[in-house]
Every structure is written in C-alpha cells, then in structure tokens.
Amino acid sequence: MLMSIFICVGFLSHAILTSVLPRGGDDYGGHPTINHDAVIALPQMTSSGFAGHLESQFNPLLFVSGGCDPYPAINAGGNLGTGLRPTGGGRSGCDAGGKGQVYIRRGISNGNRGIMYSYYVPKVRWGKKDEEGHRHYWASVVVWIGKSNCDGAAMKDLRAVGISFTTDHEVWGSVRVDQASTPRMQIHDNAISPFIGGDNDRLFQRIPVSWDSLDKVVQRALSDVKYEKTQVPFTNVAFQASLDSAYRAFFSDVSPGDSGCTEGVAPSDVTY
C-alpha cells in the first residue's frame, strides 16, 4: 500500500511565524495552567451528522514507538498543561498518556479535502543533550479524502487517497494510499510515520474532539497560547497555512488524475 514517501518543508505565513517567535519561554496568554498529567481529557466530541462519521472513520490508529505519549493539552475549564522540561529519558514523566486526545479539523487546500488530526505531547527529545529537545510539541496527520465512486456521496464511497504527516515542526512527509479503513500511524519523539507492524494493543485511536465542537473558552485558550518552539496547528490563525503545507508535501507529487474524485466528497449540507 505504501508507494513512496516524500518530505517537504512547509512555508509559513507571517501570521504563523508570530505564533512561534522566540520569547525565552512560553506565553499562556493569561489563561490558567496545570501540570500536564493533571489535564483531564475532554469527552469524545466529533462534529454532527455526516461530518462526524467522516472524522471518526479516518481517526488514525497511533502507535508510540518512542518519546512521550500524546496527552490532552487543555481541560474543559480552559486550563492549559504546562508541559515538561526536556530532561531525563524521552519517556520520563510522560509515559502514562492513556487514550490522550486527538484534535480534529476539516478543511480544503487547493480544492482537495483533508482532515487534520493533531496530537500534543508535553515534551520532545531527539538526543541526550538538553538543547536537543524542548517543552511542548504538536504533531499532526492529514488524511486526504477522495471517492471510489465519483457519482456516489455515501460513506462507503469515500476513501483516503493520501496521508501527510509531520516529521518535525511544520516539516511534512507524505504517503499515497488507497483505503477506506482507518490509517495506521506511529510517532517516535517528534516524527510521525506510517506504522507497518502487526496488530498491537499499543496501537489505538485517541479520544477525538473536533474544533467546531469545542467550547469558546477552550478555543480561546488554544488560540491565545504562544509556545516558544511549537504552535497549535488547527486554530483559526494557523490552520489554513498548516493544511497548505501538508498539501504541498503530498499533492506536489500527485497529478489530479491520481488522487481520485476529491471534489464534493460529502453532501452539500456538510461544511468544511
């Protein structure tokens, strides 16, 4: 199923850069904070109707092969997790994320429809030195949606035609697929990649919450926080640029005829 993997560096807009400019620390925008392991995950909240079924169908199965587990970044009261200093082992203090949380937002880039699934980890390390890591990290997967039947509009007619995934901050890899089933991915420290192993009890979906289902207090906190080394990729300010970077990683190598019927993958009452 894996045909090729391509890496491309995403280009960020000025609006995105303002979210990650060096600050000598993290700015929580005046919102309350709590320890990362005290953040209680939000209950499952996908979008209503057809869109919610779509979000659930392609919610990746995720295997942690190294580094921190995904944790919820924020609780229902708008309290943000403070993360962890990048010291100790890669999983030290962050190996009990349980079912964590995955944050979902749907969108369109250059006429192609994608669903972004984003994961928060409280620290990331890629080496033994203190400078080889930092507090807070966001990683994402974008599933690009097409049709197996260009005249159909039912769930059974939809499939993933490609997957983009972050291999570092705003650096994307990609893989072509042709499947109606849930993608299988893995994360190791800061990099996501396809998972090609067998069934495993550590390969499972995280608790999904869609952006449009979040309370305003939660949306506001996620929009206001400015991390020193990473960014929330699905806020109103960041989302389109992140999705466009993911698009360039995949569709720069795929002609329109290769990617299936990507237009109109949902009924007209579903908005992206």
C-alpha positions as CSV (number, residue, x, y, z in Angstrom):
1,M,0.0,0.0,0.0
2,L,2.9,2.3,0.6
3,M,4.2,3.6,-2.7
4,S,6.5,6.4,-1.8
5,I,7.3,8.8,1.0
6,F,8.2,12.4,0.3
7,I,9.5,15.1,2.6
8,C,8.9,18.7,2.1
9,V,9.5,21.8,4.3
10,G,6.3,23.8,4.8
11,F,6.4,27.5,4.2
12,L,4.8,29.5,7.0
13,S,2.8,32.7,6.6
14,H,3.7,35.8,8.7
15,A,0.7,35.1,10.9
16,I,2.0,31.7,11.7
17,L,5.5,33.0,12.4
18,T,4.1,35.3,15.0
19,S,2.9,32.3,17.0
20,V,6.4,30.8,17.3
21,L,8.8,33.7,17.5
22,P,11.4,33.2,20.3
23,R,10.1,34.5,23.6
24,G,12.5,33.0,26.1
25,G,9.7,30.8,27.2
26,D,6.0,30.0,26.7
27,D,3.3,32.6,26.9
28,Y,-0.1,31.2,28.0
29,G,-1.9,34.3,27.2
30,G,-3.2,34.9,30.7
31,H,-5.0,31.6,30.8
32,P,-4.7,29.2,33.9
33,T,-2.3,26.3,33.7
34,I,-2.0,23.0,35.5
35,N,0.5,20.1,35.4
36,H,0.4,18.1,32.2
37,D,-0.6,14.9,34.0
38,A,-3.5,16.7,35.7
39,V,-5.2,17.6,32.5
40,I,-8.4,15.5,32.1
41,A,-9.2,14.7,28.5
42,L,-12.4,16.2,27.0
43,P,-15.1,13.6,26.2
44,Q,-15.5,12.5,22.7
45,M,-17.0,15.3,20.7
46,T,-17.0,15.0,16.9
47,S,-19.0,17.1,14.5
48,S,-22.6,16.3,14.0
49,G,-24.0,14.2,11.2
50,F,-22.1,13.0,8.1
51,A,-19.0,15.1,9.0
52,G,-18.7,13.4,12.4
53,H,-18.9,10.0,10.8
54,L,-16.1,11.1,8.4
55,E,-13.9,12.3,11.3
56,S,-14.4,9.0,13.2
57,Q,-13.8,6.8,10.2
58,F,-10.4,8.2,9.4
59,N,-9.2,8.9,13.0
60,P,-5.7,7.2,12.9
61,L,-4.7,4.3,15.0
62,L,-1.5,5.6,16.6
63,F,1.4,3.6,18.0
64,V,4.1,5.3,20.2
65,S,7.4,3.8,19.3
66,G,9.5,6.3,21.3
67,G,9.2,9.5,23.2
68,C,6.1,10.9,25.1
69,D,2.6,9.6,24.8
70,P,0.1,12.1,23.5
71,Y,-1.7,13.9,26.3
72,P,-4.7,16.3,26.4
73,A,-3.4,19.9,26.0
74,I,-6.3,21.5,27.8
75,N,-9.3,20.6,30.0
76,A,-12.9,21.7,29.8
77,G,-12.3,24.7,32.0
78,G,-9.7,26.1,29.7
79,N,-6.7,25.1,31.9
80,L,-3.6,24.6,29.7
81,G,-1.0,21.9,30.5
82,T,2.4,23.3,31.5
83,G,4.4,20.5,29.7
84,L,7.7,19.1,30.9
85,R,11.3,20.3,30.9
86,P,13.2,18.3,28.2
87,T,15.4,16.4,30.6
88,G,15.7,12.7,31.5
89,G,14.7,10.0,29.2
90,G,12.5,10.5,26.2
91,R,9.5,9.0,28.0
92,S,10.4,10.1,31.5
93,G,7.4,11.7,33.1
94,C,5.2,11.3,30.0
95,D,4.6,7.6,29.6
96,A,1.1,7.5,31.0
97,G,-1.0,9.4,28.5
98,G,-3.6,6.7,28.3
99,K,-6.1,7.4,25.5
100,G,-4.9,11.0,25.4
101,Q,-6.7,13.3,23.0
102,V,-6.7,14.0,19.2
103,Y,-7.9,17.3,17.9
104,I,-9.7,17.3,14.5
105,R,-10.4,20.0,11.9
106,R,-11.6,19.6,8.3
107,G,-10.6,21.9,5.5
108,I,-9.8,22.4,1.8
109,S,-6.4,23.1,0.3
110,N,-6.2,23.8,-3.4
111,G,-9.6,22.1,-4.0
112,N,-8.6,19.0,-2.1
113,R,-10.3,18.0,1.1
114,G,-8.4,17.0,4.1
115,I,-8.9,16.1,7.8
116,M,-6.2,17.2,10.2
117,Y,-5.6,15.1,13.3
118,S,-3.3,16.8,15.8
119,Y,-1.6,15.4,18.9
120,Y,0.0,17.2,21.8
121,V,3.0,15.9,23.8
122,P,4.3,17.7,26.9
123,K,8.0,17.5,25.8
124,V,10.0,16.2,22.9
125,R,13.7,15.0,22.9
126,W,15.7,13.7,19.9
127,G,19.1,13.5,21.7
128,K,20.7,13.3,25.1
129,K,21.7,16.9,25.4
130,D,19.4,19.5,27.0
131,E,19.4,21.5,23.8
132,E,18.2,18.5,21.8
133,G,14.6,18.9,22.9
134,H,12.0,21.3,24.3
135,R,8.9,21.7,26.3
136,H,5.6,21.2,24.4
137,Y,5.2,19.8,20.9
138,W,2.4,19.4,18.4
139,A,2.4,16.7,15.7
140,S,-0.2,16.2,13.0
141,V,-1.6,13.8,10.4
142,V,-3.7,15.0,7.5
143,V,-5.9,12.4,5.7
144,W,-6.8,13.4,2.1
145,I,-10.2,12.2,1.1
146,G,-11.4,11.0,-2.3
147,K,-14.1,8.8,-3.8
148,S,-14.0,5.3,-5.0
149,N,-17.2,6.1,-6.9
150,C,-17.3,9.5,-8.5
151,D,-21.0,9.5,-8.7
152,G,-21.5,8.5,-5.0
153,A,-22.0,10.6,-1.9
154,A,-22.3,7.8,0.7
155,M,-19.7,7.0,3.4
156,K,-18.9,3.7,1.5
157,D,-17.8,5.7,-1.5
158,L,-15.1,7.6,0.5
159,R,-11.5,6.6,0.9
160,A,-8.2,8.0,1.9
161,V,-6.1,8.8,-1.2
162,G,-3.1,10.1,0.7
163,I,-1.7,10.9,4.1
164,S,0.6,13.8,5.1
165,F,2.3,13.7,8.5
166,T,4.7,16.0,10.4
167,T,8.3,14.8,10.8
168,D,9.3,17.9,12.6
169,H,7.8,21.3,13.3
170,E,6.0,22.3,10.0
171,V,8.0,19.7,8.1
172,W,5.8,17.2,6.3
173,G,6.2,13.8,4.9
174,S,3.6,12.0,2.8
175,V,2.5,8.6,1.5
176,R,0.0,7.6,-1.1
177,V,-2.7,5.2,0.0
178,D,-6.0,3.9,-1.4
179,Q,-8.1,2.7,1.5
180,A,-11.4,3.2,3.2
181,S,-10.1,1.9,6.5
182,T,-8.5,3.8,9.4
183,P,-4.9,4.8,8.8
184,R,-2.2,3.2,11.0
185,M,0.5,5.6,12.1
186,Q,3.3,5.8,14.6
187,I,5.1,8.6,16.5
188,H,8.7,8.5,17.6
189,D,9.8,11.6,19.5
190,N,9.0,14.5,17.1
191,A,8.3,12.4,14.0
192,I,5.2,10.7,12.7
193,S,5.4,8.0,10.0
194,P,3.2,5.1,8.7
195,F,3.0,2.1,11.0
196,I,3.8,-1.1,9.1
197,G,3.8,-3.5,12.1
198,G,1.1,-6.0,13.0
199,D,-1.8,-5.7,15.5
200,N,-0.7,-4.4,18.8
201,D,-2.5,-3.4,22.0
202,R,-0.5,-0.1,21.9
203,L,-1.9,0.8,18.5
204,F,-5.2,2.6,19.2
205,Q,-7.2,5.7,18.5
206,R,-7.0,8.7,20.8
207,I,-10.2,10.4,22.1
208,P,-11.4,12.7,19.3
209,V,-12.6,16.2,19.7
210,S,-13.4,18.5,16.7
211,W,-12.5,22.1,16.6
212,D,-16.1,23.2,16.0
213,S,-17.4,21.2,18.9
214,L,-15.1,22.9,21.5
215,D,-16.4,25.4,24.0
216,K,-15.4,29.0,23.3
217,V,-13.3,29.1,26.5
218,V,-11.3,26.2,25.2
219,Q,-11.0,27.6,21.6
220,R,-9.8,30.9,23.1
221,A,-7.1,29.4,25.2
222,L,-5.8,27.3,22.4
223,S,-5.8,30.3,20.1
224,D,-4.1,32.6,22.7
225,V,-1.3,30.4,23.9
226,K,2.1,31.1,22.2
227,Y,4.6,28.2,22.7
228,E,8.2,29.1,22.3
229,K,9.1,26.2,20.0
230,T,5.8,24.9,18.5
231,Q,2.3,26.0,17.7
232,V,-1.3,24.8,17.9
233,P,-1.8,23.9,14.2
234,F,-5.6,24.0,14.0
235,T,-6.6,27.4,15.3
236,N,-8.2,29.9,13.0
237,V,-4.8,31.7,12.6
238,A,-2.7,28.6,12.0
239,F,-5.0,26.1,10.3
240,Q,-5.0,27.0,6.7
241,A,-1.2,27.6,6.5
242,S,-0.7,24.2,8.2
243,L,-3.1,22.5,5.8
244,D,-1.5,24.1,2.8
245,S,2.0,22.9,3.9
246,A,0.6,19.4,4.2
247,Y,-0.9,19.7,0.8
248,R,2.4,20.7,-0.8
249,A,4.0,17.6,0.8
250,F,1.6,15.3,-0.9
251,F,-0.1,16.8,-4.0
252,S,3.2,18.3,-5.4
253,D,3.9,14.7,-6.4
254,V,0.4,13.6,-7.4
255,S,-1.4,14.7,-10.5
256,P,-5.1,15.5,-10.2
257,G,-5.9,12.3,-12.0
258,D,-4.0,10.2,-9.5
259,S,-5.9,11.4,-6.4
260,G,-9.4,10.2,-7.1
261,C,-12.6,12.3,-7.1
262,T,-11.6,14.8,-4.4
263,E,-14.4,17.3,-5.2
264,G,-17.7,17.1,-3.4
265,V,-16.8,14.2,-1.1
266,A,-19.7,15.0,1.3
267,P,-23.3,16.1,0.9
268,S,-23.9,19.8,0.3
269,D,-25.0,20.3,3.9
270,V,-21.6,19.4,5.2
271,T,-19.3,22.4,5.5
272,Y,-15.5,22.3,5.8
